[in-house]
Amino acid sequence: NQVLEMFDHAYSNYMEHAYPADELMPLTCRGRVRGQEPSRGDVDDALGKFSLTLIDTLDTLVVLNKTKEFEEAVKKVIKDVNLDNDIVVSVFETNIRVLGGLLGGHSVAIMLKEKGEYMQWYNGELLHMAKELGYKLLPAFNTTSGLPYPRVNLKFGVRHPEARTGTETDTCTACAGTLILEFAALSRFTGTSIFEEYARKALDFIWEKRQRSSNLVGVTINIHTGDWVRKDSGVGAGIDSYYEYLLKAYVLLGDDSFLERFNTHYDAIMRYISQPPLLLDVHIHKPMLNARTWMDSLLAFFPGLQVLKGDIRPAIETHEMLYQVIKKHNFLPEAFTTDFRVHWAQHPLRPEFAESTYFLYKATGDPYYLEVGKTLIENLNKYARVPCGFAAMKDVRTGSHEDRMDSFFLAEMFKYLYLLFADKEDMIFDIEDYIFTTEAHLLPLWLSTTNQTISKKNISTEYTELDDSNFDWTCPNTQILFPNDPMFAQSIREPLKNVVDKSCPRGISRAEESLGSGPKPPLRARDFMASNPEHLEILKKMGVSLIHLKDGRVQLVQHAVQAASSLDAEDGLRFMQEMIELSSQQQKEQQLPPRAVQIVSHPFFGRVVLTAGPAQFGMDLSKHKAGTRGFVATIKPYNGCSEITNPEAVKEKIALMQRGQCMFAEKARNIQKAGAIGGIVIDDNEGSSSDTAPLFQMAGDGKNTDDITIPMLFLFNKEGNIILDAIREYEAVEVLLSDKAKDRATIFKGKMIPNYIIDSNLEMENMDQKSSENDSHKPNSEEAASESQDAGAVSEEPEGGGESSAVGDPDPLSPASADTASVSMADQDPRASGPAEAGAPEPACTPGDSQPQEQNTQTEANSKAHWDSKVQPMESILADWNEDIEAFEMMEKDEL
């Protein structure tokens, strides 16, 4: 019932405030129309002016037993939706959301019509629209490889002069490999085989291009040549649904070749990528070398896929690890490190974890997963629910919101949560007759025997090279497995209960093993002590020498030829890459994290949280847990650059002022003198938003700012207007300035508020302050004169409202100012923090987190020397390392 109520809240607000726009903007209560809002880059490629959220939600309405609403929604789609727009969209997103949504809607429509009560008028109109859309996507496949272009113009195709697309050379593996279910279903429904043929050709090409020794695929591929552009491999962003569709294509279409391919890839994943409970990216050509030390949230689907495959144990392990991360941060951050700190802090209400929870419950019957689902529901209501729907989390650490509610939230999240709790009698049809697409759309399993135009068994010789002796052609019967041992799932979960918060065992370092020192934790960059003779001995084995510089710093240099073996040299390279990452990370941690402005008065009741930029002066909100609470008041003059002329309106209130025309510190002094208890500076740049701009920090004026004792925060124009609009509508608006959003039970203790807003039994878990790194923010060239990778601290110019850089040079001897390493074998951005990562196979659990002593690392390779010829020639090693470093550099450009 709670899930139904939440769905109604989200769906009715979309229909009331946004339809026919593609998405709802839940903070500003309006529709997101492409071109009318600031561009969000590739994220906007999902929007095509085709009422995306409504189409994506069609079959969810039927799953939730809302057949009348479904009938009305189908009529609206048929009447209102236009697919012939001059707009460039993502082939992948349009396929899984719109084509999948139309086919899922058609599937349940004909099922309802057959039952005889609803949809008696329906005559395949959604299928006709799906076929029209299918033909609009086909021009994208006009490549020699058969891989589709990543984008297509709905009206003009790809190569047409007016298409504004067709110049791309690369696509992601998932983008090209996540078509077969929808395209094959379209062919089977309509009898038009061309769609299935094109999707199969793309899948065949990716299979042919797999790395033959590791059987892994990369993240990005050239659509013309088939060369791997990004050679790292994982199960998260960029690859995820390629693996999913291989297995599900076998289930839906019955073609053995798809299962053979999936099993081959799965064997490689479990051999190289799965490092229970973690799933870490590796290089396809050197799969023993980790490509990064963080994971992205999209891999949360993988335990569900493992359940479908029948591999229950690792599914339970990874799911439990993810659940522990959620318990720490309330939501799964977009990316998190191997020691479970936030790497990218956003959470756009992704449903993949709910999906895996549903599959695990179906497989095990373990009520533990109902408790997990309950936690998800409570967190959504507690932290994401706003008056106009549910808002994505801008930062899981502060609880601030982003003005977005993606269509997949309605298409998937509520579907999986409802199915998790639903009994058979709650459903009006048998869900087991359908398979879920990656967007959770329903395709009937009877399609496997309908309009079969392609040979079921691939009789070519391409599979004779595979050893499938270890492939299971059936899944284990979980109905036998779990009743016989009800503690089975719990026994797997139990060792992982504290994996996020406490230290955990580590493996044996090869270098330490060769020293004969027995099982010890591997030497990690963060644990290294220059004064520890044992550490120096390990470095020596890895070919790394330590040099004390005259200025007191320590320099590390790697000579590959001096390592004890090629394996030790590889460990040395990994150690140096970790040192690069650590140096960059320490620089970042000098930056202040974002703050939160929470609107607590009627009718918001703390449900709207805005991302605010901190000030490097005034009250430090992180040290004042209660924050500063008060009603807001607009000052006169609005820029705050002279004495405040309405002090009676400002006294004991939080002052609102406009950015520009003087220094931030001057504004703070003026409002403090007028009696204000805090200040919010609102950006004067029309349309600026924390959705699209990097974190902004207000610097002082170069003088002593100890006299400023009130808190000051900065809001971009869009977030500031939310407060100004609230004042216009409700006059008295109260806000809370804090380091992160507060639990509404704490804010309204002893006060009556609507019970759907907050469950009095819920207590907000304390979020770990250790996650205060600011990884997801990048510099704005207008606001930081230096090309620092950290968000710049900016003071206002005394004249004309411009800005100047106030990024101070940190103490050259502090760890945060360490010169990062330059790897001499290839040109590498010396400030690279994302790509210069070589992760460890185990979770980076830290008992003490001792900081490294050195501040400058450097690696060198002597190309003239060589290994013993029986081992490996030096040229080969250098070529491999260059390839590694190219991959590191490529990951610099990686965005989810």
N, C-alpha and C positions, 0 to 999 in steps of 0.2 A: 504493500500500500504506500509506503514511503517512496519507493521508486516511481510509482505511478504519479504521486503528487509532485515529485521533482520534475518528472518528464512534462507534466502539464504546465508547470511554471516556466520551463524553458521553451516549450513548443508554442504555448499561447502568446508569450512575449515576442517570439519571432514573428508569428502570424500578425500580431497586433501592431508591432513597431517597425518591422523590417520588410515583410513580404511586399512586393515580389523581389526585393534585393536578394543577393546571394547569401549573405550572412547577417546576423544580428550583432550590433555593437552594444553590449549590455550595460556599459557605464553611461553612455550618452543616449541610450534608448532610441537608436535609429538603425537603419539598414546600412550595411557597407556596400557601396556601389563603386566599382572599379573606375578609377579616374577622378572620382570626387574626393577621395581620401588620400593622404600622403602615401606614396608607394612603399610597400613593405618588401620589395624585391621579389624573389622567386615565390614567396608565400602567396602572393596575389595571382600567380599563374593558375590557381585552382578556380578563380572567379571568372565566369564567362557570361554574366548577365542572363543566366538561365535558372534563376531561383534554386540555387544549389542546395540549400538546406532542406527545402521542401522535398525535392527529388530524393535526396539522400535519406530522408526520414520515412519514406513511404512504407517499406515493409516492417519498420519498427512499430508503426501504428497497429499493424495486424498482430504482431507478436505480443504486444501489450493489450490485445483484445479490444482495440478502439476501431471497430469496423466501420462505424458511421463516419468517424473523422477520416478514415482511410478513403471511403467513397467520395467524400467532399474534396479531399486532397487530390485524388486522381482526376476529378473533373476540373479542378483548378489548373493542374499541370497540363492537361489536354487543351484547355481554353487559353491559358495565359503564356505558357513557356514558348520562347522562340529560340531555336537552335542555330539560326542563320545570322549570327551577329558578327560584325567585323571586329573581331577581338582575338588576340593571341592567347591560347591556353596551353597548359601542360597536357601532353598526351596521356601520361600516367595518371594524373589526378582526375582528368575528365573520364578516363576509362573506368577507374575503380569507383568514383563517386557518382557520376552522372549516368554513364552506360550501365554500370552495375546497379544503380538505383532504379533505373527504368526497367531493367530485366528482373530485379527482385520484386518490384511492384507488379510487373506482369505475372510473375510466378505465383504470388499470393492472390492476385486478382482472379486468375483462372481457377485457382483452388476454391476461392469463395464462391465463384459462379457455379462451380460443380456441386457445391454443398446446397445451393438452391435458395439461400435467403438474401444474400447481398450480391451486388455487381451483376445483376441479370442483364443489364443494358450493355455491359462491357464487350467490346468486339476487337480486342487486340490493339487498341489505340496506343498504349505505352510501347508495345513491341514495334509498331510502325515508327514511333519516334526514335526508339533504340536503333532501328535499322538506318534511319536517316543520319543519326549521329555516327554510327559505324562507318558509313560512307564518307562522312566528313573527316574521320580520323585516318582513313586509308592513305591519303596523299603523303602522310608522314613516313610511310614505309617505302617511299621511292628512293631507296639507296641500294648500292651494289651488294651490301652485306645482308640486307633484309632487316637490319636493326632500324627502328623508327627514329626520326628526328625527335628531340625532346619536346618541341613545341609545334603547334599547328594553328593556323588561322581558320576559325570556324567557317568563314565565308569564302576565303580565297585560297585555302590550302597552305602549301609550303613555299613553292618556288615562284609563285605569281608575284609580279612587281609590287603589288599592293599588300602582300601577305605580311611584310615586316618580320619575316622569319625565314629559316632555311639556310642561314649562314653558320649554324652551330656545327661543331665537329664531334662533340662528346656527348655521351648520355650515361646515366648511372645504370648499373646492372639490373637493379630492381625496376627501373623505368622501362627497360626493354623486355624484361623477363616476367612482368606481372600483367600479362594480357590474355593468356590462354583460357582462363575460366570464362571471362566475359565474352571474348571473341568466339570461342567454341560454342558457348551457350547460344549466342546470337545466330551462329550458323545452324545449330541443331533446331532452334525454335523456328527459323525461317526457311531452312532448306537451302540457304545460300552459302556455299562452302568456302567462299573467298576469305571470309574473316578468320576462320579457324586455320586456313592455310598460311596466312600471313603471320599469325601469332606463333604457329609451330616453326616457321622458318626462322624467326627471331630467336626462339628458344634453342633451336638446333645450332645456330651460329655461336651463341654463348657457350654451349656445351663443347663445341669444337675448339673454342679458344681458351678453355680452362687450362690452368698450368698443369701440364701432364704429370710432373713428378709429385706434386702435392695434391692434385685434384681440387684445388681451390680456384675461385674467381676473384678478380679485383673489384674495386668499387666503381671505377669509371672506365669506359671503353670508347675508342674512336669508332664512330658509326660507319666510316668509310673504309678504314684499313683493318679494323679489328684489333689494333694494338691496345694494350692496357695502358691507360693514361695514369691511373692511380693504382698502384700494385699492392695496396694493403687490403686485407680481407678479414671480415668478421661476420656477425649475424645481425648487426644493427643497421643504422641508416645507410641507404645506398645499395644494400644487397638483400635485406631481410625477406621481402615477399617473393624474391626469385626462388629461394628454397621452399617457401610455403607453397608456391604454385606448382612446383614439380610434384610434390606429394599429393596435393589436392587434385591436380590434373589426372593423376592415376586413379584417385577415388572416383572422380566424376566421369572420366572418359574411358577408364578401363584399359589404357594402353600401358603394357608392361614396361616399355622403354622409359617412361617417366619415373617409375619406381626404381628402375636400375640406376638412373642418373641420380635421383635423390639419395639413394643408399650410398652411392659412391661419394657424393659430396658430404653426406652425414658422417661417414667414416672418417673423412678428413677433418671435419669440424671437431669431432670428439677426440681426434688424435692431436690436433694442434691448437685449436681456438678454445676449447672447453678446458678450463683449469679450475675445477669445481671449488667454490660455487660461482666463480667468475667466468666471463666469456670475453676474452681479450683479443683484439685485432693483431694479426701477424702479417708478415710479408709473404706473398704467394710463392716467390722463388726461394725464400729462406724461412720456412714456416716455424722454425724453432726460435726466431727472433721476433719479439713483440714489437708492434708498430706504434703503440701508444700506451699510456698508463691511465687511461680513463675509458669509461663505457658510456654509451648513449642510451637514452630511455627506450628507444624503439626495440631494443633487444628483448624487452619484457614480453614480447609475443612468443619467444622461443620455447619457454616451458610448455605452452599450449600446443605448439607443433610437436614437441617431444611426446606429449600425451597421445596425440593422433598417431604418431609413429609407434608408440608402445614402449618408449624408454622412460619409465616412470621415475626412477631414482634421481637422475640428474635434473629432471624437471622439478622435483620437490626441492632439491638443493638450491637451484638458482632462484626459484620463486621465493623461497624463505629469505635468501640474501636480499632480494629486492624489497620484500616486505619489511625487513629490518631497516632499510634505507628510508622507506616511507614512514615508518614509526619515528624515525629521527627528524625528518624534514616535513612531515604531513603529506607531502606529495613526492613523486619521483622527479628529481631535477632532470632537465634535458640531458645533462651529462654529469657524471660523478666519478671521482678518482678511485683507484684500487684500495685506498684507505678510507673510502666512503665520505670524502668531503665534496662539497659542491664544486663542479667545474663550470657548467653553464646553469644558471639559476632559474631559468624559466620553466614553467609547466603549463602547456596549452591544453590541459584537461585531456590528456591522451588516454585511450581506453585499453591499451595492450595488456596492462597488468590485470585489469578486470577480466579480460578475455582468458588469460592463463589461469586465473582463479576459478573461473567457470569450468574450464576443461579439467582441472585437477579435482574439483569437487565431483564432477561427473564420473571420473575414473576411480576415485578412492571412496566416495561417500563419506569422507571424513568431515565432521561438523566444524572442524577448525577453519575450513575455508569459508563457511558461512560467517564466522566471526571476522575473517579478513574482509569479506564483502561488507559487513556492517561497519567496519572501520572506514572503508572507502566512502560509504554513504554519509557517515557522520562528518568526515573531513570535507566533503563537497558542500554539505549544508552549512558547516561551521565557517569555512574559510573562503569558498568560491561563490556562494550564493549572494546575489545582489538583487535589488528590487526589480530589475528588468531581465532576469535570467541568471546565468552563471558566467562569471568572468574568469578568464585564464589568469594564472599566477604570473606576474612579472618577475617576482623574485621569491622563491620559497623560503628564503631566510628572513625576509621582512614581512611577508604576507601581503605585499602590494599587488595590485591588479593590473591587468592589461585589458584594453577595450576590445576583446575578441571572444567569440564563442564559435569555434569551428564546427562545420557541419558534421564531422565525425563524432562529435560529442553526443548528438542526438541519434546518429545512425548506429553507433556501436556501444557507447557506455551504458545507456539505459537498456539496450537489448540484452547485453551480457549480465548486467546486474539483475534484471527482471528474471531472466532464465535461471540464474544462480539460485534464486529463492522460490521460483515457481514450482508447484507440483503439477503432475500430469493433467489434473482436472482444471488447472488454471489456464491451460492452453486450448485454443479452439481447433488446433491441428497438430499433427505429430511432427515435431521439429527434427526427428531422426530421419525424415524423408528428404532432408535438404542438406546441402553443404554450404558453409559460410565462405564467402569471398574474403579478401583481406580487409574489405570495408564492412564486413559482416552482412553483406546482402545474401539473400537466400536463392540458391539455384537447385531445382529438383533433381534428385539422383536418377530419375527415369530418363534424363537426357542421354545417358550412356548408351541407350539402345535406339535412339531416335536419329533419323537422317544421318546415319553413319557413313560419311563419304570418304573417310581415310582409313587405310588398313589398320586394324587394331594392333597387330604385332609388327614392329619394325624388323624386317628380315635382313637389313644390311649388315655388313660385317663389323660395324663400328663398335659393337658391344663384345665381340669375341675376346678382346684384350682384357676385359674386366673379370676379376675373380669375385663371383657373387656367392661363393660358398658360405659366407657368413651373413648373408642377407636373410632376414625373416620376411616371409611372404604373408604372415599373419601377425596380428598384435597379440600380446599375452592377454588372457581373459582376466581383467581386473576384478570381475565379480567373484572369481575363485581366489585370486591373490589376496585381497584385502579382508574378506570375512575370516579367512584362515588365520590371519595375523593382524588384528585390528591396530596393533601398535607399530606396524611397519612404517607408515608415513611419519609418525611421531619420532621414531628412532632415527630417521634420516634428518629430520628437522632439528632435533635437540642440540647436536653439536654446533649448530649455526646460530643459536639464540643470541649469543653475545658477539657475533662476528663483527658487527658494526662498531660497537662501543668499546670492546676490549681487544687485547692483543691475541694473536692466534699463532699456531706453530708454523714454522717455515721449513723449507727444504734445505738441502746441503749444497753449498756453493762448490762448484767444480774446483776452483782455486784452493779453497780450504781443504777439500777432500784430498787434493794432491799433496797438501802439506802434511797429511797424515794427522790432522788435528781433530778428526772425528766430526760428528754432526754438530754444526754450528750454523746460526743464521747467515745467509749470504751477506757479503759486505754491500751496503747500499750507500749511495752518495750522501744521504742525509745523516747516516750514522758515522761517517768517516771522521776520524780524529788524527790530525797530522802528528800528534805526539805519541800515538799508539804504535809501538814497534811491530805488533802483530799485523796491524792494518798495512803498514809500510811493506811488510813481507808479502802480503796478498797482492798489493799493487805491483810489486816487482814481478810476481808470477804473471801478471796481466800485461806486463810491458809498460807500466805507467811509472814514471819517476817524478819525484817531488823536488822543487827548487824553491829555496827561500830567497825572496827578492829584497832589495835594500830598503824598500819602503815598508817592510813588515808584512807584505802580502805573501801568499803561497801560490806558486804556479805548478800546475800538473801538466806533464807532457807525456804523450804516449808514443813510443817507438814500437811499431807492430813487430818488428823482427826480434825484439828483446823478450817477447812473451814466451812462456814455457811451451806453448803449443798454439795451433790455430784456434782451438776452442777457448783457451785462456785469452787470446787476443780479441776474440769476439766478446768475451765477458768484459774485457777492458774497454772496448768500444761502447758497450752498453752502459758501463759505469760513467764514461765521459759524457754520454748523451744525457744520463740522469743528472749529472752535474750542471749541464747547460740548462735543463729544465728547472732545476732547483734554484739556480741563480735568478732566472727570469721570474720565477714564482715569488721569490723573496722580494724582488723589486716591486711586484704587484701588491704585496701585502702591506706596503707602506701607504697604499691608498685607503681612504675611508670607504666603508661599505655604504650602500644606499640607505636612506631612512624612509619612514612611512608617515603619511598624513591620513588619518582615519576619521571619516565623518561619523560622529556618534549621535547626532540629534535626530529627531523625527524627520522623515520616515526611514532614514538610513540605518540607524541603530548599529553603527559600526560595520555595516556590510560592505561599504565601499572604501577601499584602501588604495591610496595613490602613491606611486613611486616618487620619492623626493630626493633631490641632491643635497648632500651635507655641506656644512660650512666648516672651514678650518679654524674657526674662532667661535667664541660663545660657549654656551652649555653643551657638554658632550652627552648626547642622549643615551649613548651606550652605557654610561655610568649612572644614569638616573632611570631605573627600571620602570617607574610609574609614568615617565614622560611628562609632557606639559599639556594640560587640557584647558580649553577655554573657548568662548564664542569668538567668532572672527569679526573684524571691523575694517572697512576700507579707510585708508588714511588720506589726509589732504595736506600737502599736495601728494598726488598718487605715486610720484616717483620717489618720495621720501628723501629727497636730496637737500631739504632745508627744514627749518623748525616746523614741527607738526602743528597745524592750525586748528585741528579738532581733537585736542587731547582728551576732552571729556568722553568722546566716543571710543577712544582707543584704550583708555585706562583699564587695567586688569583684563585686557582682551588680547587676542593674537592678531597682529596687524597684517593686512594684505597690502602689498605695494607692487608697483611695476618695475621691471628691470630697466636699467639704463641711466645715463646722464651723471652718475657719480659712482663712487666705490661702494661695494656691498657693506663694508665695515661702517661707512658713514651713515648709510640707511639704518643699520642696526643701532648706532648710537642715538640717532634722532628718535626712533620709536621707543627705545629704552628710556630716554629722557621724558617722553610723553606718558610713561607708565605702562607700556605694553609688556606682556609677560612672554611674548614670543613674536616671531615674524616669519611671514611667507612671501618670498619674492616670486612674482609670476613673470615668465618670459614674455617679452614684447614681440617676439618673432612669431607672426601669425601662423598657426598650424603646426608649430613644433610639438613633438610628443615624445614621451619616453619609449613609445613603441618603436620609434625609428631612429632616435638620437642616442648617443652614448651618455653614460652617467656624467652629470655636470657637478663640479665641486666649486664652491665659492671660497676664494682665497681672501686673505686679509689685505691691508693696504700697505704692507711693508713696514708698518709701525707696530708698536706693542699693542695687542688687542686684549690684554688681560682685563681691561675695564668693561668689556662686553660680557655680560653674564647670562643673557637670555638666549634661548635656542633660535637659530635661523635655519630655514630650509628653503630650497629652490624647487619650484614646479615649472615644468614646461607649459606652454600656452594651452594645450588641450586639457591637461589635468587641472590647471588653474581655472579654466572656464567651467569645469564641473562644479567647483566651489562657488564661483560667481553666479552661475545659473541657479544653484541651490539658494543663494541669498535672495535673488530676484523672486523666487517662487515661495520660499518659506520664511524670509526675513532673518529669523534667529537661527544661525547655523553654528553648531558646536563641533570642534575637531580635537583630535588627540595627536600631538606630535611625539613620535617615539622612534626607537631604533628598529622596531618591528611591530606588526599589527598585534594588538592585544586581544585575548579571549573575550568574547562578548559577555561571558558569565562574570568575568572580573570587572568589566566596565559598568555593567548594570546590576551589580550586586544589590539586592534589596529593592529593586525597582521592577515594576510590571512591564513586560514587553511581550509581544506575540510569541506563543510557544513554538511556532514553526521555525522561528529564527534561531532558537537555541534550546537544546535539551539540557535541563538543569543538572542532569546526571553526568554530563560530559565535562571533563576538566582538560584544559589544553596542556599537552605535554610541552615541557621546556625544550625549545629548539637549541641545539648545540651551538654555542657561540664560536666554537672553533672553526665553523664553516664560513668565516668572514672574508675569504678571498673574493676578489671581484673579477672572476675570469671572463665573464661574458661581455664586458664593456670594452669598447675600443675608442681610440681618440677621434676627435672631431677637428679637422684641419682649421676650421674657423676659430676654434676656442683654445687650441694649444699650439704655440709656435714651434715647439720641438716635436720631432717625429716619435715621441715616446709611445710605447704600446700601452701605457697606462692612461686612464682617463685624466685629463689635465685639470689642474686647479686654476681657476681663472678669477682675476680681479676685474672690476669694471674700470674703464678709463674715466678720468675726471671730465673729459670733454666728449660730448656727442654720443655717449652710450656705447662706445666700442669696447673691445676687450683686449687685454694683453696677457701674454703668458706670465704665470707666476709659479712655474714649476721649479722648485728649488733644487739645487744639486745636493743630493744626500751626502752624508759623511762618507768619504771614499774608503774608510776602513770598515764600515758597517756591512754585514752580510747582504743587505738589500741592494747595495750598490755594486755588487760583484760584477766584474767584467765577465760576460758570458763567453763560452768557449767558441773558438773558430776552428772548424775542422778543415785542415789544409788540403784534404783530398778533393774538395769540391767547394764552390762558392756557396756560402750559407749565410742567411740573415743572422747576424750575431745576436740579435735580440729575440730570436724565435723562441716562443714559449710553448706554442701548441705542437708544432711538428717535431721539434728536436727531442723526441721522447722515445726512449727504449724501455719498455716496461718490464716488470718482473712477473714471473708466472704466478706468484702467490700474492694474496692480499697484502698490501703494505701496512700491516698492523704495527703500531708504534708504541712500545712501552714508555719510552722517554722522549722520543723525538729530539735527540740531541742535534744541534746544528753543526754543520761542517765548519772546519777551521779556515779552509782556503777561500779566497775570493776571486781567484783568476784561474780558469782552466783552459788548457790548449792541447790539441792533439796533433801529432805529426806522424807521417808515414815515410819511411825511407824506401823509395821505389827501387833503389839499386840492389839492396840486399834481397835475399829470398829464403823461403822455407826449404827444408829438406825436400828434395825433388820427389821423394816417395809420398810426401804428405799432400802438398798442393802448391803449385807455382805461385810466386808473388803476384804476377800479372792477374791471375785469376782472382786472387783475394782482393786486389785493388779494384778490379772490375765489379766484384760483388759489393764491396763497400761503397763504391760510387753509386751503385744502384740503390743501396740502402739510403744513402744521403739524399738522392733524388726523391725517394719516397718520403723522407722526412720533410723535404722542402715542399713537396706537393701537399702534404697535410696541413701546411700553413694556410692553404686556401680552403681548407675543409670547413663547410658550414652544414648544419643539419638541414 
